[in-house]
Amino acid sequence: MQGEFFSVTRTPAELSAVCDAAAVPSGVKAEGPWGVFAVRGPLDFDMTGVLAGLATPLATAAISMFAISTYDTDYVLVRRHDLDRAVHALEEAGHSVSIGRDAHGR
C-alpha cells in the first residue's frame, strides 16, 4: 500500500481497506476523500471516553466521522469538505488541533 496512512480490517462479512485515494484500484468501491485526525498517543487501555469526547462535538456539528483504533492511539476521519468545520467544532469543545499537510491532501 502506498501513502502514510492505511488500515486493513477483515471480518467474516467484508474486507475493508482505508488508504490514500491514489492507491485505490479502478473499479473498487471507495468513499472519500477524507481528512485524518490522530489522537496523540500512546493511549492507556484504561482511558475511557476518548472517542466519545471527539464524536460528541462532531455529531453536534452534524459532521459524520469514521474511527480507526490501533494499539497505541485512535484516528478520526471526516470527509475532507467538512475538515475546517470539524477543526472548529473540536477546538470549541476544548481540544487542541494541529493540521498536518496530509489532512488537506497536500
Order of alpha helices (4+ residues) and beta strands (2+ residues): beta-beta-beta-alpha-beta-beta-alpha
